Amino acid sequence: MTPQRQRVLDAVSALAHATPDEVVTAVGADGGTPLSPSTVYRALEALESLGAVGHTHLDHRAPTYHLADHADHVHLVCRGCGRVDQCDREAAAGFEGNVLQATGFVADVTHMAIHGWCRACASQR
């Protein structure tokens, strides 16, 4: 583990869910020598290949990184207010089972986000 990768891992841990740009900002504010964005991106790729971090696509923009052991839930993104919530992975078991039965495809629901409306926004629709 290089010092640069450790700093990136520490930033991901502190932020819980973060885009690469947010990680760049956090690493730049940690008191160490500034790292270029390309160094942070390469570190994120390396940490993911090592199984230390994972990413989720919360929207159509940059992926959001998190610690690998944090991939135990499904992300819920509100189309109204933009709030990101989560629920236990088991809540999507029916979906995973239906996809598997219909297609033979084993879905990884922790890698995606489900878009819809939170309770507050749904009540205003």
C-alpha positions as a printed Julia matrix, in Angstrom:
125×3 Matrix{Float64}:
   0.0     0.0     0.0
   1.62    3.21   -1.15
   1.21    6.37    0.93
  -0.87    7.91   -1.87
  -3.24    4.96   -1.98
  -3.56    5.01    1.8
  -4.54    8.68    1.7
  -7.14    7.96   -0.98
  -8.47    5.0     1.03
  -8.65    7.19    4.16
 -10.59    9.84    2.23
 -13.07    7.27    0.87
 -13.52    5.9     4.38
 -14.16    9.35    5.85
 -16.58   10.38    3.08
 -18.52    7.07    2.97
 -19.8     7.76   -0.59
 -17.71   10.05   -2.77
 -17.11   10.89   -6.39
 -13.5    10.92   -7.56
 -13.55   14.73   -7.52
 -14.74   14.71   -3.91
 -11.89   12.33   -3.06
  -9.42   14.69   -4.79
 -10.73   17.55   -2.65
 -10.56   15.53    0.57
  -7.02   14.32   -0.13
  -6.02   17.91   -0.93
  -7.3    19.0     2.48
  -5.68   16.23    4.55
  -2.49   18.19    5.18
  -0.29   16.05    2.96
   1.38   16.85   -0.31
  -1.27   17.58   -2.95
  -2.03   14.71   -5.32
  -3.02   15.27   -8.93
  -6.5    14.17   -9.95
  -4.96   11.53  -12.24
  -3.07   10.06   -9.27
  -6.3     9.86   -7.27
  -8.15    8.23  -10.17
  -5.37    5.65  -10.62
  -5.34    4.99   -6.87
  -9.12    4.42   -6.89
  -8.76    1.96   -9.78
  -5.93    0.13   -8.01
  -7.82    0.01   -4.71
 -10.87   -1.36   -6.5
  -8.82   -4.05   -8.24
  -7.41   -5.0    -4.81
 -10.93   -5.28   -3.39
 -10.54   -2.41   -0.92
 -13.12   -0.1    -2.5
 -16.08   -0.47   -4.81
 -18.23    1.92   -6.74
 -21.9     2.52   -7.38
 -23.6     4.52  -10.11
 -26.02    6.82   -8.31
 -26.71    8.82  -11.47
 -25.39    9.26  -14.99
 -22.36   11.2   -13.83
 -19.22    9.99  -12.09
 -19.34    6.79  -10.03
 -19.49    7.05   -6.26
 -16.8     5.16   -4.36
 -17.16    3.47   -0.99
 -15.27    0.93    1.07
 -15.77   -2.56   -0.31
 -17.27   -3.86    2.92
 -19.87   -1.1     2.63
 -21.51   -2.86   -0.36
 -24.22   -4.5     1.71
 -27.13   -2.31    0.72
 -29.09   -0.93   -2.21
 -28.97    2.79   -2.97
 -32.26    4.64   -3.42
 -32.09    7.97   -5.26
 -35.04   10.39   -5.15
 -35.86   11.98   -8.5
 -37.62   14.81   -6.68
 -35.21   16.11   -4.04
 -32.07   14.15   -4.94
 -31.81   12.5    -1.54
 -29.77    9.28   -1.48
 -31.02    6.68    0.96
 -30.35    2.99    1.36
 -32.07   -0.24    2.28
 -30.76   -3.67    3.15
 -29.73   -5.81    0.21
 -32.29   -8.4     1.27
 -35.07   -6.01    0.25
 -34.03   -6.59   -3.39
 -33.9   -10.38   -3.08
 -37.2   -10.76   -4.95
 -35.9    -8.66   -7.82
 -32.64  -10.61   -7.96
 -34.57  -13.89   -7.91
 -36.96  -12.78  -10.64
 -34.09  -11.69  -12.89
 -32.23  -14.94  -12.25
 -35.29  -17.07  -12.98
 -36.25  -15.16  -16.11
 -32.81  -14.78  -17.66
 -30.21  -16.76  -15.74
 -28.48  -13.46  -14.97
 -27.09  -12.97  -11.46
 -27.72   -9.29  -10.62
 -25.4    -7.25   -8.39
 -27.83   -4.77   -6.85
 -25.1    -3.15   -4.75
 -23.5    -1.75   -7.91
 -26.55    0.2    -9.02
 -29.05    2.65   -7.64
 -32.81    2.46   -7.81
 -34.37    5.75   -8.84
 -37.81    6.8    -7.7
 -39.36    9.14   -5.15
 -38.76    9.34   -1.42
 -41.73    9.25    0.95
 -41.96   13.06    1.16
 -41.75   13.65   -2.6
 -44.12   10.76   -3.38
 -46.75   12.26   -1.09
 -46.59   15.53   -3.09
 -47.05   13.87   -6.48
